[in-house]
Amino acid sequence: MPRTSGLEVLRSLRADARTKVIPVVVMTESNQERDLAACYALGTNGFVTKPLELEVFTKAVARIGMYWLLINRIS
């Protein structure tokens, strides 16, 4: 994102009562432990290191979607 970081977007989402409970999965090129910790500290629901190959990326996105639509339980 050219003008803001993903962490800033996540911070804004969690600070707003209207978007606070929306599930957020961070998909990033980073595999740094500090980025993982920062995202979870800000309230992300998932952290996925983005695959570089298009086919693997597409499958990863589909799996994430299937998890949130079919497997995950909400209260």
MARBA-3410 file (N, C-alpha, C, O; in Angstrom, 1 decimal):
75
0.8,-1.2,0.0,0.0,0.0,0.0,0.9,1.2,0.0,1.7,1.4,0.9 ~ 0.7,2.1,-1.0,1.7,3.1,-1.1,1.7,4.2,-0.1,2.7,4.9,0.2 ~ 0.6,4.5,0.6,0.5,5.7,1.5,0.4,5.3,2.9,0.6,6.2,3.8 ~ 0.2,4.1,3.2,0.0,3.7,4.6,0.5,2.2,4.8,0.5,1.5,3.8 ~ 0.9,1.9,5.9,1.3,0.5,6.1,0.1,-0.4,6.5,-0.9,0.1,7.0
0.2,-1.7,6.3,-0.8,-2.6,6.7,-1.1,-2.5,8.2,-2.2,-2.7,8.6 ~ 0.0,-2.3,9.0,-0.2,-2.2,10.4,-1.1,-1.0,10.8,-1.9,-1.0,11.7 ~ -0.9,0.1,10.0,-1.7,1.3,10.3,-3.2,1.0,9.9,-4.1,1.5,10.6 ~ -3.4,0.3,8.8,-4.8,0.0,8.4,-5.4,-0.9,9.5,-6.5,-0.7,9.9 ~ -4.7,-1.9,10.0,-5.2,-2.8,11.0,-5.5,-2.0,12.3,-6.5,-2.2,12.9
-4.6,-1.1,12.7,-4.8,-0.3,13.9,-6.1,0.6,13.7,-6.8,0.7,14.7 ~ -6.3,1.1,12.5,-7.5,1.9,12.3,-8.8,1.1,12.4,-9.8,1.5,12.9 ~ -8.7,-0.1,11.8,-9.9,-1.0,11.8,-10.2,-1.4,13.2,-11.4,-1.4,13.6 ~ -9.2,-1.7,14.0,-9.5,-2.1,15.4,-9.9,-0.9,16.3,-10.5,-1.1,17.4 ~ -9.6,0.3,15.9,-9.9,1.5,16.7,-11.4,2.0,16.5,-11.9,2.7,17.3
-11.9,1.6,15.4,-13.3,2.0,15.0,-14.3,1.0,15.4,-14.2,-0.2,15.1 ~ -15.3,1.4,16.2,-16.3,0.4,16.7,-17.1,-0.3,15.6,-17.5,-1.4,15.7 ~ -17.2,0.4,14.4,-17.9,-0.2,13.3,-17.2,-1.3,12.6,-17.8,-2.2,12.0 ~ -15.9,-1.3,12.7,-15.1,-2.3,12.0,-14.2,-3.2,13.0,-13.5,-4.1,12.6 ~ -14.4,-3.0,14.3,-13.6,-3.6,15.3,-13.7,-5.1,15.2,-12.7,-5.8,15.5
-14.8,-5.7,14.9,-15.0,-7.1,15.0,-14.9,-7.8,13.6,-15.1,-9.0,13.5 ~ -14.6,-7.1,12.6,-14.5,-7.7,11.3,-13.2,-8.6,11.3,-12.2,-8.1,11.6 ~ -13.3,-9.8,10.9,-12.1,-10.7,10.8,-11.1,-10.1,9.8,-11.5,-9.8,8.7 ~ -9.9,-10.1,10.2,-8.8,-9.6,9.4,-7.7,-10.7,9.3,-7.2,-11.1,10.3 ~ -7.4,-11.0,8.1,-6.2,-11.9,7.8,-5.2,-11.1,7.1,-5.5,-10.6,6.0
-4.0,-11.0,7.7,-2.9,-10.3,7.0,-2.2,-11.2,6.1,-1.8,-12.3,6.5 ~ -2.1,-10.8,4.8,-1.3,-11.5,3.9,-0.1,-10.7,3.4,-0.3,-9.6,2.9 ~ 1.1,-11.1,3.7,2.2,-10.3,3.5,3.4,-11.1,2.9,3.4,-12.3,3.0 ~ 4.4,-10.4,2.4,5.6,-11.1,1.9,6.5,-11.4,3.1,7.5,-12.2,3.0 ~ 6.2,-10.8,4.2,7.1,-10.9,5.4,6.9,-12.3,6.1,5.8,-12.8,6.2
8.1,-12.8,6.6,8.0,-14.0,7.4,8.7,-13.7,8.7,9.2,-14.6,9.4 ~ 8.9,-12.4,9.0,9.6,-11.9,10.2,8.7,-12.1,11.5,7.5,-11.8,11.5 ~ 9.3,-12.7,12.5,8.6,-12.9,13.8,8.1,-11.6,14.4,7.0,-11.6,14.9 ~ 8.8,-10.5,14.2,8.3,-9.2,14.8,7.1,-8.7,14.1,6.2,-8.1,14.7 ~ 6.9,-9.0,12.8,5.7,-8.6,12.0,4.5,-9.4,12.5,3.4,-8.9,12.7
4.8,-10.7,12.6,3.8,-11.6,13.1,3.3,-11.2,14.5,2.1,-11.1,14.7 ~ 4.2,-10.9,15.4,3.8,-10.5,16.8,3.1,-9.1,16.7,2.1,-9.0,17.5 ~ 3.5,-8.2,15.9,2.9,-6.9,15.8,1.4,-7.0,15.3,0.5,-6.4,15.8 ~ 1.2,-7.9,14.3,-0.1,-8.0,13.8,-1.1,-8.7,14.8,-2.2,-8.2,15.0 ~ -0.6,-9.7,15.5,-1.5,-10.3,16.5,-1.7,-9.4,17.7,-2.8,-9.4,18.3
-0.7,-8.5,18.0,-0.9,-7.6,19.1,-1.9,-6.5,18.8,-2.6,-6.0,19.6 ~ -2.1,-6.2,17.5,-3.1,-5.3,17.0,-4.4,-5.9,16.7,-5.4,-5.2,16.4 ~ -4.5,-7.2,16.9,-5.8,-7.9,16.8,-6.1,-8.6,15.5,-7.3,-8.8,15.2 ~ -5.1,-9.0,14.7,-5.4,-9.7,13.5,-5.9,-11.1,13.9,-5.7,-11.6,14.9 ~ -6.7,-11.7,12.9,-7.2,-13.0,13.2,-6.4,-14.1,12.5,-6.6,-15.3,12.8
-5.5,-13.7,11.6,-4.7,-14.6,10.9,-3.5,-13.9,10.2,-3.6,-12.7,9.9 ~ -2.4,-14.6,10.0,-1.2,-14.1,9.4,-0.7,-15.1,8.4,-0.4,-16.2,8.8 ~ -0.7,-14.7,7.1,-0.3,-15.6,6.1,0.9,-15.0,5.3,0.8,-13.9,4.8 ~ 2.0,-15.8,5.2,3.1,-15.3,4.3,2.7,-15.6,2.9,2.4,-16.7,2.5 ~ 2.7,-14.5,2.1,2.2,-14.6,0.7,3.1,-15.4,-0.2,4.3,-15.1,-0.3
2.6,-16.5,-0.8,3.4,-17.3,-1.8,3.7,-16.4,-3.0,3.0,-15.5,-3.4 ~ 4.9,-16.7,-3.6,5.3,-15.9,-4.7,4.7,-16.4,-6.0,4.5,-15.6,-6.9 ~ 4.5,-17.7,-6.1,4.0,-18.2,-7.4,2.5,-18.0,-7.5,1.8,-18.2,-6.5 ~ 2.0,-17.6,-8.6,0.6,-17.2,-8.8,-0.4,-18.4,-8.4,-1.4,-18.2,-7.7 ~ -0.1,-19.6,-8.9,-0.9,-20.7,-8.6,-1.0,-21.0,-7.1,-2.1,-21.3,-6.6
0.1,-21.0,-6.4,0.2,-21.2,-5.0,-0.6,-20.1,-4.3,-1.3,-20.4,-3.3 ~ -0.4,-18.9,-4.7,-1.1,-17.7,-4.1,-2.6,-17.9,-4.2,-3.3,-17.7,-3.3 ~ -3.0,-18.3,-5.4,-4.5,-18.4,-5.7,-5.1,-19.5,-4.8,-6.1,-19.4,-4.2 ~ -4.4,-20.6,-4.6,-4.8,-21.7,-3.7,-4.8,-21.3,-2.3,-5.8,-21.6,-1.5 ~ -3.9,-20.5,-1.9,-3.8,-20.0,-0.5,-5.0,-19.1,-0.2,-5.6,-19.2,0.8
-5.3,-18.2,-1.1,-6.5,-17.3,-0.9,-7.8,-18.1,-0.9,-8.6,-17.8,-0.1 ~ -7.9,-19.1,-1.7,-9.1,-20.0,-1.7,-9.2,-20.7,-0.4,-10.3,-20.8,0.2 ~ -8.1,-21.2,0.1,-8.2,-21.9,1.4,-8.5,-21.0,2.6,-9.3,-21.4,3.4 ~ -8.0,-19.8,2.5,-8.4,-18.8,3.6,-9.9,-18.5,3.5,-10.5,-18.5,4.5 ~ -10.4,-18.3,2.3,-11.8,-18.0,2.2,-12.7,-19.2,2.6,-13.7,-19.0,3.3
-12.3,-20.4,2.3,-13.0,-21.6,2.7,-13.0,-21.8,4.2,-14.0,-22.1,4.8 ~ -11.9,-21.5,4.8,-11.8,-21.5,6.3,-12.8,-20.6,6.9,-13.6,-21.0,7.8 ~ -12.8,-19.3,6.5,-13.7,-18.3,7.1,-15.1,-18.6,6.8,-16.0,-18.2,7.6 ~ -15.4,-19.2,5.6,-16.8,-19.4,5.2,-17.4,-20.7,5.8,-18.6,-20.7,6.1 ~ -16.6,-21.7,5.9,-17.1,-23.1,6.2,-16.6,-23.7,7.5,-17.4,-24.4,8.1
-15.5,-23.4,7.9,-14.9,-24.0,9.1,-15.0,-23.2,10.3,-15.4,-23.7,11.4 ~ -14.6,-22.0,10.3,-14.5,-21.1,11.4,-15.9,-20.9,12.0,-16.9,-20.8,11.3 ~ -16.0,-21.0,13.3,-17.3,-20.7,14.0,-17.2,-19.4,14.7,-16.2,-19.0,15.2 ~ -18.3,-18.7,14.6,-18.4,-17.4,15.2,-19.5,-17.4,16.3,-20.4,-18.3,16.2 ~ -19.4,-16.5,17.2,-20.5,-16.5,18.3,-21.6,-15.6,17.9,-22.6,-15.5,18.7
END
